[in-house]
Amino acid sequence: MANNLTEWYDKALSAEEMRQQFTDLKEGFDNIYDNFNVKEDEHKDELQEKNFKVLGIIEPWCAHCMLNTPILLRLAEAYDFEAKFVLRDENLALMEQYQTNGKNIIPIYVVLDENNNEIGKWGPFAPEVKKASDEAKKHIPSKDDPTYDEKFKKVIGELREQFKSDEALWEAAYRDIQKTLLDA
């Protein structure tokens, strides 16, 4: 876990540069960012004292990134830490270090100390978000079914809409990301 990520962090996109990458999911990203607020809690001083930063691995077409990344940005603002981002598909060598069950599933947020050593990792989903995704995906037939493409697109569209507006999922993601930051 003491992996030094200076090279990756130095070339990463700033939060503003990353936000400009979101086009198709911009409305959802902006809705979450504009409407989610970090609540004052007993962890603020502890998190501000930790002196960490976060390197996110994301893609702008990813609905889970649309859901989680604005929440991470709000946490960064509330707790005064920097978050920078790399695009997964342009940085597969990094992504391969953070696979989930042998797959390049995103987002991944790597918590770094002041020397860019990994001290924690979050991703790709809060448990409640994974449960909602798994439930929705039950309605997708196997890939050899002639209706697969149509049903897949429909379910993914419904999930994007749910992520965009379901404040309970936002809160679940917030609590899960915050726990990782506290444990780092």
C-alpha positions as CSV (number, residue, x, y, z in Angstrom):
1,M,0.0,0.0,0.0
2,A,3.0,2.3,0.2
3,N,2.9,2.8,-3.6
4,N,4.3,6.2,-4.6
5,L,2.0,7.9,-7.1
6,T,3.8,11.2,-7.7
7,E,4.1,10.7,-11.4
8,W,0.4,10.0,-11.8
9,Y,-0.6,12.8,-9.4
10,D,1.6,15.4,-11.1
11,K,0.0,14.7,-14.5
12,A,-3.6,14.4,-13.3
13,L,-6.4,16.8,-14.2
14,S,-7.5,19.4,-11.7
15,A,-11.0,19.3,-10.4
16,E,-12.1,22.0,-12.9
17,E,-10.3,20.2,-15.8
18,M,-12.0,17.0,-14.9
19,R,-15.5,18.7,-14.7
20,Q,-15.0,19.9,-18.3
21,Q,-14.7,16.2,-19.4
22,F,-18.2,15.5,-18.4
23,T,-20.5,16.1,-21.4
24,D,-23.2,13.5,-21.7
25,L,-23.5,13.2,-17.9
26,K,-22.9,16.9,-17.2
27,E,-26.5,17.6,-16.1
28,G,-26.4,14.8,-13.6
29,F,-22.9,15.6,-12.4
30,D,-23.9,19.3,-11.9
31,N,-27.2,18.4,-10.3
32,I,-25.5,16.3,-7.6
33,Y,-22.7,18.9,-7.1
34,D,-25.2,21.8,-6.8
35,N,-27.6,20.0,-4.5
36,F,-25.3,17.9,-2.2
37,N,-23.8,19.5,0.8
38,V,-21.4,18.1,3.4
39,K,-22.9,18.3,6.8
40,E,-20.9,19.8,9.7
41,D,-19.9,16.8,11.9
42,E,-17.5,15.7,14.5
43,H,-15.0,14.5,11.8
44,K,-14.2,17.9,10.3
45,D,-11.2,18.7,12.5
46,E,-9.8,15.2,12.3
47,L,-10.0,15.2,8.5
48,Q,-8.5,18.6,8.1
49,E,-5.6,17.7,10.2
50,K,-4.7,14.6,8.2
51,N,-3.0,16.5,5.3
52,F,-3.9,14.1,2.5
53,K,-5.0,14.4,-1.1
54,V,-7.0,12.1,-3.4
55,L,-6.1,10.8,-6.9
56,G,-9.3,9.7,-8.7
57,I,-9.5,7.3,-11.6
58,I,-12.6,8.1,-13.6
59,E,-14.2,8.4,-17.0
60,P,-16.8,11.0,-17.9
61,W,-19.2,8.5,-19.5
62,C,-19.4,6.5,-16.3
63,A,-22.6,6.9,-14.3
64,H,-20.9,5.8,-11.0
65,C,-18.3,8.5,-11.6
66,M,-21.2,11.0,-12.2
67,L,-22.6,10.0,-8.8
68,N,-19.5,9.8,-6.7
69,T,-17.2,12.4,-8.0
70,P,-19.3,15.5,-7.2
71,I,-19.6,14.1,-3.7
72,L,-15.8,13.7,-3.4
73,L,-15.4,17.3,-4.6
74,R,-17.8,18.5,-1.9
75,L,-15.8,16.5,0.7
76,A,-12.6,18.1,-0.7
77,E,-14.1,21.6,-0.3
78,A,-15.4,20.9,3.2
79,Y,-12.3,19.2,4.5
80,D,-9.8,21.3,2.6
81,F,-7.9,18.7,0.6
82,E,-7.0,18.5,-3.1
83,A,-8.5,16.0,-5.5
84,K,-7.0,15.4,-8.9
85,F,-8.1,12.9,-11.6
86,V,-6.9,10.7,-14.4
87,L,-9.0,9.1,-17.1
88,R,-9.0,5.4,-16.8
89,D,-8.8,4.6,-20.5
90,E,-5.8,6.8,-21.0
91,N,-4.0,5.4,-17.9
92,L,-4.5,1.6,-18.0
93,A,-1.2,0.9,-16.3
94,L,-2.4,2.8,-13.2
95,M,-5.9,1.2,-13.5
96,E,-4.4,-2.3,-13.5
97,Q,-3.1,-1.6,-10.0
98,Y,-6.6,-0.9,-8.7
99,Q,-8.7,-3.5,-10.4
100,T,-11.8,-4.9,-8.7
101,N,-12.2,-8.7,-9.1
102,G,-9.8,-8.5,-12.1
103,K,-11.8,-5.8,-13.9
104,N,-11.2,-2.1,-14.5
105,I,-14.2,-0.9,-12.6
106,I,-14.4,2.8,-11.7
107,P,-14.4,5.2,-10.0
108,I,-11.4,4.5,-7.7
109,Y,-10.2,7.2,-5.3
110,V,-6.7,6.7,-4.0
111,V,-5.9,8.6,-0.8
112,L,-2.3,9.9,-0.7
113,D,-0.1,11.3,2.0
114,E,2.0,14.5,1.6
115,N,4.7,12.4,-0.2
116,N,2.1,10.8,-2.6
117,N,2.2,7.4,-1.0
118,E,-1.0,5.5,-0.9
119,I,-2.6,5.5,2.5
120,G,-6.1,4.4,1.5
121,K,-8.4,3.4,-1.4
122,W,-12.1,3.8,-2.1
123,G,-14.2,2.4,-4.8
124,P,-15.8,1.6,-7.0
125,F,-19.2,1.7,-5.1
126,A,-20.8,2.3,-1.7
127,P,-22.6,-1.0,-0.7
128,E,-26.1,0.6,-1.1
129,V,-25.2,1.9,-4.6
130,K,-23.9,-1.5,-5.6
131,K,-27.2,-3.1,-4.3
132,A,-29.3,-0.6,-6.4
133,S,-27.2,-1.3,-9.5
134,D,-27.3,-5.0,-9.1
135,E,-31.1,-4.9,-8.6
136,A,-31.6,-2.8,-11.8
137,K,-29.2,-5.0,-13.8
138,K,-31.3,-8.1,-12.9
139,H,-33.7,-6.9,-15.7
140,I,-31.0,-7.2,-18.4
141,P,-31.1,-10.4,-20.4
142,S,-28.0,-12.4,-21.4
143,K,-25.8,-10.9,-24.1
144,D,-27.0,-13.5,-26.6
145,D,-30.6,-12.4,-26.2
146,P,-31.8,-10.3,-29.3
147,T,-33.3,-7.7,-26.9
148,Y,-30.0,-7.3,-24.9
149,D,-28.9,-4.0,-26.4
150,E,-32.3,-2.3,-26.1
151,K,-32.8,-3.5,-22.5
152,F,-29.2,-2.7,-21.5
153,K,-29.6,0.9,-22.7
154,K,-32.9,1.2,-20.9
155,V,-31.6,0.0,-17.6
156,I,-28.5,2.1,-17.8
157,G,-30.6,5.1,-18.6
158,E,-32.8,4.4,-15.6
159,L,-29.8,4.0,-13.3
160,R,-28.3,7.3,-14.5
161,E,-31.6,9.0,-13.7
162,Q,-31.7,7.3,-10.2
163,F,-28.2,8.3,-9.5
164,K,-28.9,11.9,-10.6
165,S,-31.8,12.3,-8.1
166,D,-31.7,9.7,-5.4
167,E,-30.5,11.6,-2.3
168,A,-30.3,8.4,-0.2
169,L,-27.7,7.0,-2.7
170,W,-25.8,10.3,-2.5
171,E,-25.8,10.1,1.3
172,A,-24.6,6.4,1.2
173,A,-21.8,7.3,-1.1
174,Y,-20.8,10.3,1.1
175,R,-20.7,8.1,4.3
176,D,-18.7,5.4,2.6
177,I,-16.1,7.8,1.0
178,Q,-15.9,9.7,4.3
179,K,-15.2,6.5,6.2
180,T,-12.3,5.7,3.8
181,L,-10.8,9.2,4.4
182,L,-11.1,8.8,8.2
183,D,-9.5,5.4,8.1
184,A,-6.5,6.6,5.9
